[in-house]
Amino acid sequence: MTKVEENQEIELVHMLCNKSMDELPGSVGTSASFSLRLGQTIFSSSSLLFMSFGVEFYSYTAFCYLVTVMGLVIPWSFTLALVDGYSVLVKCPIRQPGILLIIFVGDWVLSTLTLSAACSAASVVDLLLQSHGPFCPPKLCSRYKISAIMAFFSWLLSLASSLFNLWLLPSL
């Protein structure tokens, strides 16, 4: 390979990776985005885990909804964490507008679903705790409460990812 061909190849890599653009912390392909995605995966998994410990969660629609939404969030966040990790390792963040738009819309939809699931689960837990009846043993209700809290944390991180990517999208 000649020196000219090497320089052309390096220029092509720089052009594809858009090295000249300023990186927005938290946008796709950065280490901050990797941290946000990893946090989403951990909080969503813990929410699902705490909800699943109580075998009686299927008796309440809000809890089933939370389990379903967390089942969607976990693979989405984990996959994007892998993409972010790879982008950080090869130092080539994703800057294609079409891909960023899909990621933004996916984040926005899942963020909305996560918020609604966390709110509905938290309201059912509150109702069960206020009923003073045999509806929910204290041990199960505390697990359900922790599950709703973890879902709220997952929502906060998902919202942050979505807003960072929205901020980056018009600059492409």
Number of C-alpha atoms within 10 A of each C-alpha: 5 6 8 9 10 11 11 11 12 12 12 12 13 13 11 14 18 16 13 8 10 7 15 15 15 21 28 31 27 24 19 17 26 26 16 25 29 22 20 28 25 18 23 31 22 20 27 24 15 19 27 18 12 14 9 12 18 14 9 11 13 21 26 17 19 28 25 15 22 28 14 15 25 20 14 18 24 18 15 20 24 15 20 28 22 16 19 19 13 11 14 18 23 19 20 13 14 10 11 19 14 11 19 23 14 15 24 18 13 22 24 15 20 29 22 19 25 28 18 18 27 22 15 19 22 14 13 17 18 9 11 10 9 9 11 17 12 12 9 18 20 16 19 27 22 17 28 31 19 22 30 23 21 31 26 18 21 27 20 18 27 23 17 18 23 19 13 19 17 8 9 9
